[in-house]
């Protein structure tokens, strides 16, 4: 874990996680507050202890503090892609110029992330945002403690979560409750609704926050080569291959079935609900649901064997019943419900990622926001 010292990290380094495990995240929105007066009356320890205390505050505690102490807002930041010059900066950059002093005192500032709009219309939830960041000036050069840094680079990190939805496509005879058999070769697209319109995941979308969404040409996603297609495997599994969509409600739409089976209305709008965190406000575990069924979390990026054995979540296509002599009513085996479990210790938490921020203070005050996928928890 990298400990901020105010210096910029060499991008060529291979032993610092915020460099080796991150990509820039654009659209992070921050508010900047002047904490100087509050710091003067509330801090009884070192500057480092104060920074650690503020980082431990919840967003609700920060909101309460700002209101109670009437802490002034002095600026806002939103990260964006500025391109790279000589290998420096690039995406995930936000800039703000702040005074070195506040009322003749060494200034203290607080950066609070409000939300992150990645450009896809989906904002991240609070528990995926950077922890509150306090900066106490001056910050001295770690290589020359007599010299004050004019540019301060900070890389705070916290853990947020994304989920990777999947389900199993099965076929059964119409009008029965039989367990059915897995269907291979059915094709699906993924969409979300914005102002009542369907926006489909595009074929050129990359994982997580770089997803792109657009209308299908002639409202025909199957024939639109710009729309990404997913196909059910031999065991009926349909997954998004590590897409890790952000918290929101999405829908799988079946656009091509298997010969002999019908696409029913339910298969045209298979609801996927991705919650904003692992637990709710009461500490209860939250689940991704697909077609109203709880989904087990992936283990090290793979669908768990338990989910494969029970083939859940499961969505059916039906075919017309063929009249036969002495036909028997099939037994209703039903779906085996998944067990509630958090990602196991020692297994990779699929969707875990690190968020990084870079701030430059003095002549310029810069903020850099980066995202990473956590490896091997």
N, C-alpha and C positions, 0 to 999 in steps of 0.2 A: 504494500500500500504506500503510495507516494505521499510524503509529508511536504506541504507547501513551504517554500523558503523565499518566494518572491521572484526567483529567477526563472527565465524561460527555459523549458526543457528542450534539449537538442532533439530535433525530429528524427535523427539518425540513430538515437539510442535504442537498444534492444532489451533493456531490463527495467523499463518503467511502464506500468500497465496503462496509464492514461495516454501513452503514445502507441504502444504495441497493440492495444485492445480497443481503440476508439476510432470512430469516424465522426466528422462534424455533424452537429444537429442544428439546423436552421429553424427559426420561428420561436425560440425560447424567449419569453417576455418577462422582464424583471422590473421591479420598482426599487428605487434607491432612496434610502432615508438617512437623514443626518442624526446620528446617535451621540454626537459629541456631548451635549448637555447631560443626557441620561447616563452616559459612561462616567462622567465626572462625579455624579452623585451616587451611582449604584455599584461601581466596581471597587471591590476591596482587595482584589488579587492582582495577578499579572495580566498583561494584555492577552497572552496566550490563553489563560484561564477564562477570560471574558469571551474570547472568540469561541472556545469550546462550549461554554455555557449557552451562548446564543445558538450554536449549531444544534444543541439538544432540545431547543424549543419546538413545539409543534406549531403548525400553521395557525391554529386557533389561539395559542398562547401569544404568538407574534402579533396577530390582529388585535388581541386584547391589550397588549403592551402599547402598540402604536396609538390606539384610541385613548387609553388611560393617561399616557404620558404626553399626548399631543405631539408625537414625534413628526417633524416636518418631512414631507416628500420633496426631494430635490431633483429627481430626474427619473427617466424611464429608458429601458434598453430593449431591443429585440434583435436577436442574432440573425445573421443572414450570410449569404455567400458573396464574398468580395473578390474572389479570384485569388490566385497566388502570385507573389512577386519574390523571385529569388528563393523559392521554397518556404516562404514565411506566410503565416496566417492562412488564407483560403476561406473555407466555409465555417459556419458556426461562430461568426464574429459579431460582437456588439460593442459599441463605443460610447463613452460618455466622458466629458471633461469635468472634473470636480476640483474645488479649491483645496489647497494644502492645509489651510487653517479655517477654523470656524469660530467666530467671535474671539479671535486672537488665541485660540486653543488648538492644539494638534487635533486635526479632524478625525472623527470616527464615523464610518459609514456602514450601513446595513443593506445588503442586496437580498431581495425576496422575490423568488420566482412566482409569477401569478398563474401562468399556464403556458402550454407549448402548442402552437398551431403549426403543424408540419406542412401545411399547404394542401393537405388532403381533406380538410374540413373536420379533422378529428383532433380534439384536444386531449392531452394526457391528464390522468387523474393526479390528485394531490400527492399520493404516496410515490409517484414516479418522478417528482420534481426535486431539484437540488435543495438540500437543507439550507436554512437561513445562513447567510455568509456575512460575517462582520469583518471589517478591515480597520485596524487601528494604526494610524500614522504617528511617527514615521516608521518605515520598515527599512532596516539596514541591509546592506549587501553582505551575504554570508561569506563572501570571499574577501571582503574588506570591511570590517565592522565599523570603521570610522566614516564610511561613505554611505550616504542615504540613497536608496534606490529611487530613480526618477520614473521608472517603469516597473510595475509590480505584476507578476504573473501568478495567478492562483488556479489550482486545479482541484477543487472540492468534488467529492463523489458521493453518491448515494445509490441505493438499489431500488429499481423499479421492475415491474413485471409485465410481460406480454404473454399471450397464450396462442397456441397453434391449434386451431380447430380441426376435427376429423369426425367421420361417421362411417357406418357400414351400409352399403346398398344391398338389399335382399329382395328376392322375388317370391311371390306366393300366389296361390289360386284365389281369384276374386271371390269375396264372400266368406272366406275361411279365416281362422285364426292360427293357421299352421305356422311353424317356426320359419319355414321357407328355406331358400338356398341363396348363397351369395351370387351376385350378378357382376360379371366382369365386362368392361367396355362401355358402360354408361358414361355420358359426358355431362359435365356441369360447368357453370360459370359462377362467379361470386359477385354480388352487387350490394350496394347500400342505397338507402333512400335519402334524397335531399330535396326538400320542398316538393315531395310527392313524385319526384322523378328518379328513375333507376340510373345509377352510375355504376358501371362495371369495372372490375379490376382489369387493367391493361396488361398486355403480353410483355411489355418492356418494364414492368414494375420490378423493383428489387425489394429485398426484405424490409420488414418493419416500416420505418417512417418515410421511406422513399416510394411507397405505393402510389400509383396513379389511377385515377378513376375517370371514366368518360361515358357518354351515351353510346349505345351500339348503333352502327349504321343501319338505317331502315328498320330500327328496332328488332334486328335479327342478330343476336349475339353469336349464334352458332356459325354463321357465315362471315362474321366480321373477324378478319385475321388480326385485328388490333386487340381483341378481347382474349384474355387468358382462359384456357380450357383445362379442366381437371377430369381425369378418367378413372373410373373404379377399377381396382386391381382384382386379381383372381379370387381373393378372399372378400371382395366387396368393399375394401377400404378406399375411402376418398379422403385425401388430406391436402394441405396447402403447401407441403414441401418446405417447411421452415419459413413461411411468409411472416408469421408473427404479427398479425394485424393489431393495431392499438385498440384499447377498450372502446366498444361501440356495439351496435346491433347490425349484423350483416345477414345476407340471405344467399344460400346456394340455390341455383335454379337449374333443374335438369333440362338440357336442351336436346339430348339424343338418348333414347332408351335402348335396351337390348331387344333384339327381334322377338316378337311374341308378347312383349310386355307394354303396358300403356303408361304414359306419363300422366299421372293424376294431378289435381290442383295442388295437393300438399307438396308434391315434388318440385313444383315450380316456385315455391317460396318456403324453403327449409330454413327456419330462423336459427341464427347463431347469436347468442348473447355472450359477450366477453366482459366480465366485471372489471372494475377499476383496480382491484387489489386482491390479495390472497384472503383477506378477512374483512368482515364488515365492521361497523362502528362498535358492535357489541363483542367483537372478537371471534365471531363464528366464521368458519371457513366458507369461502365462496367458490362457486364452480362455473366453468364454462358450460352452457347448455346448448344442445343441438336438437332441434325439433322438440324442445321441452324436456329432454333427457340429460341428466348429469353426465359430464365427460371427465374421465380420469386424466390427470396431467401426464404429459409425456415424461419418460425417463431417459435422460441423456439424449434428448431429441428424437426418441423413438416411441411409437405407440406401445403401451405396456401390454405384456402377455395376457394379463387379466382381461383387458378390454378386447383383445383379439378372441379370447376364448368365449366371452359372452356376446361378442359382436355388438357392442353398445358404444355410443348411441347407434340406433338402427332405424333406417328409413326403408319403406317397402314400395316396390312397384307390383302391380297385379296383372294377371292374365286371365282370360276367360276360362271358366271351368269346363273341362272336357267330360261329357257324360260317359260313365263307365258302369259296368255291372258290378253289383255287390260292393259299391264304393263305401268306404268307411269314413266317418267324420274324423279328421285329424285331431290329435291331442293338442291342446293349447299349452305349449311349453312356456311361452312368454319370454321376456327378456330378463336376463340376470342383471340386477341393478349393480352399478359400480360401487365399490366401497369408498367411503370418505377417507382421503389421505392427503397429507401435504407432500411435496417433493421430498424424497428420502435423503437423509444425510449421506453424503458421499456420492450422490447422483447429481448430475447437472440440472439446475433449475432452468428448464426451457423457458426462454423469454426473458431470463434475467439479463439486465444490461446495466452498464455504468454510465453515469452522466458526468461530464467534465466541464469545468468553466475556466477560462483564462481571463485575468483582469490585468491591465496595464495602467498604472497610476502615475501622475506627475505631469510631464509635458502632455501626455495623453493618458486616458484611463480606459483600458480595453477590457472587454469581457468575452471570453470564449466558452462556448457551450459544446460539449461533445458527448457522444453516446457510444456505449460499448456492450458487447455481449460477454457476460461473465462466464469464464471458463472453469470447468471442473470444481464446483463448490464442494 
